Every structure is written in C-alpha cells, then in structure tokens.
Amino acid sequence: MAHHAEKEPRSEPQPKSASVPESASVPESASVPESASVPESASVPESASVPESAPAAQSASAPLPGGTAGGGGGSGRAPWGRRARRAGLVVVLVLLVPLLIAETALRVNYTGDPKPGTRTRDRDALWLGHAWVDGRKDDADVTALAARLAGTGIRDLYVHAGPLEHNGTLPTSAYPEARWLITAVHRKLPGVRVQAWLGDELAPEQPYAMHLEKKETRAAVVASARGIVAAGFDGVHFDLEPLRSGDRNYLALLDALRPVTPLLSVAAHQIDPLPAFHSFWGTLTGHPKWWSQEYFGQVARRVDQIAVMSYDTMQPLESLYGGYVAQQTSLAIEVTPAGTDLLMGLPCYRENRFGHWAHAETVPAAVRGVRLGLSRADADRANFGVALYVDFAATEDDWTSYRKDWVRTP
C-alpha cells in the first residue's frame, strides 16, 4: 500500500505495505504456468480447401480461402490477421485460465465456519500516527484512546516515531513528546506496550533511499534503536519497504537489533500465494511485493513479533479478499515459531486504486479470513492476534466489526 513504500511523513503515515505499481496488470493471485496450452478445439485450421464443385475459372484466377492465388493449389499459410487472432487467443487462455482457477480457490477458501474459540488472545496491536509524539495530542486524547481500547485485545501500540533518515539515523526532534505519551499510556492503560514505529523506503527500487547493503547504514539503524529505547519506548517496530525476498542484509540487521531492544517487531510482506510467485512478479514488474514462505520464516525466527501487511491485495470482492487472508494466515502460521507473536493486519482505511478496493478489503472480511486460516492451521495457537491499520483512518464501523467479530466471545 502506499503504506511504507513511500517515506513516512511526519504528519500522518500513509496506508502501509509494499505498494503495487499503478501500471501493473496481473492480479496478485494469478500465475503463468510454463506448460499452459491452447485446447485443440480452440485452434483455427491452417488452410481451407476449395470445394470440388468450384468453377475452373475461379480455381485459376480467384484467391482461395487460404489467401493464395489459384493455380498453385495454395501454400497452406494462414493470413497474418488469422495468426494474430490465434496468438491473442493463446495469451488470453494463458492468463485467464490460471487466474480463474486461482480466484475460484480463494472463493472456496472463504467457505466454511471458523472453529469456536478463534477469537482474540489479547495480543492484538494498533498502528498510531505521528500526531501522538509531535505535540498534537494531549491528555484528553489519551483518555479517549483508553476508553476506545477498554475491553479489547489490544496489547501493543505501534506509534509512528520516524521516519528514519536514509542513512539510518533518527534525530530526537522526530519524537519530542514520546516520554509524555509513554507515561500517559502506562498510567491509563496498564499492561499496554508502546513501541516506536520506524520506517523508510529501500534501495535498489528507490536508488536514493536506504541502502541496507551498507554496514554503516545498518550500524546507524541499530544506534537509532538504542536511542528509542533510551527515550522510554517498550520496543521498536520496523517497517522497511519494499524488501526483496531473500535479502540477507535485512536478516543481518535484525540479528544486530535483537540485543539492543527488549521487544523487536516488524511489519512483513505477504507470502507467495503460489510457489515462487515473488520471482514471477518481480520479473514481470520489477517490484518486490511478496516474500517466499521460507524467507518469511527466517524473519519470524529473528523477532518477537511479526505483523503481516495483509491488505493491498488487488482482490475485487470481499469473498476473494477474505479467502486470500485465510490463505495468508495459514501460510504464516506454518513457518512462524510458536514463541513469536504472529499478527494479521486489518485494513482500517479507505482507498480505491488498482492494488486496493475499499468495497472488498473490509475489516469483517479480513477477520473472517483470519479466523478461517487460524482454524485450519492451528486453532489453539496462543501467540496470535490482529493489528489494526491505522488509528486516524479507522471508522466506527471498523471498531464495531473488530469488537463483534474478533473480540466478542459468543
């Protein structure tokens, strides 16, 4: 989403997750199998024969249906127009058939009933905008927030305290009211943890942005995390995008961060909906939107929390989006250690563009998908929750759906 692929403004962060280029045209769930072929029944005859009753004059001088002059019996070559139509048919079949199969699978994935007990484990989270640490909020706002969160399962607040500079540094002027907020939250919301949400855009997609391959940049990010902890935050939540699957520099950064913060969490890309789909999509668009399931597991083993940005999916219907979230939930559970908190993102914002349709990506569809995926993969998993994105865009309907569909115990 234009979540964090773009540099986070100090005013309010944009909806998160690796964004999809506007020019992209292949739906997220589609794949192009190398072996795709055109049914024989769809082929066009190479040439057409001349009826025996055709007059001799026509045979001698008139063009034959195959496009060749009479007298030579025809070369058997189809005209260019016919070849173009045939090629177009092949392209349509190669793209459309796998897409229809994949979308049908997502719709089926959305059927059935979630298992009883697939509700909050009191490990949910909420992303908060920059206004909470730059002086625009006061005690009355914290009181209202406490009332909003009362009786929910929210335990962590990801407060936007960045963005990081491209060289990895973070001036303390970026979060002048952090200590006030942390103190107020701890007083009015006992047990709720306040984490500093730090993001930036990455090279090589944006050459001018953060270069994780530079040791000095990674060292600066670690120093920035130390400063955040010294300011009183309970932990650090990183969202660096777009991040290519298999990036070893990111894993090295996480290894270096683990000792300097009591709580390390990250926002994660979605997992390949089909095997190696990240490679196909990267080749097609040059944009790294998905991670392999293996890489997701490598990241999850290095952190205390991992929150999947399970929105901006390009799905056009609620049922397809919900089925996609169910699939993502199951895939993530399979490779996330039992001791790591796994959170699935809920889209509490409204956008209409190629990668995100507000009528499809709703909180009710996401929650149902989460519950179905949890039911199928590990209904009793304790370290599991949802994360609402984002406080300043969430509506009363979003909060009502979260409470009714996820928090409420029937």
Summary of the structure (lengths in Angstrom):
residues: 410
radius of gyration: 26.8
end to end distance: 33.8
largest distance: 101.6
contacts: 1365
relative contact order: 0.15
helix: 39%
strand: 15%
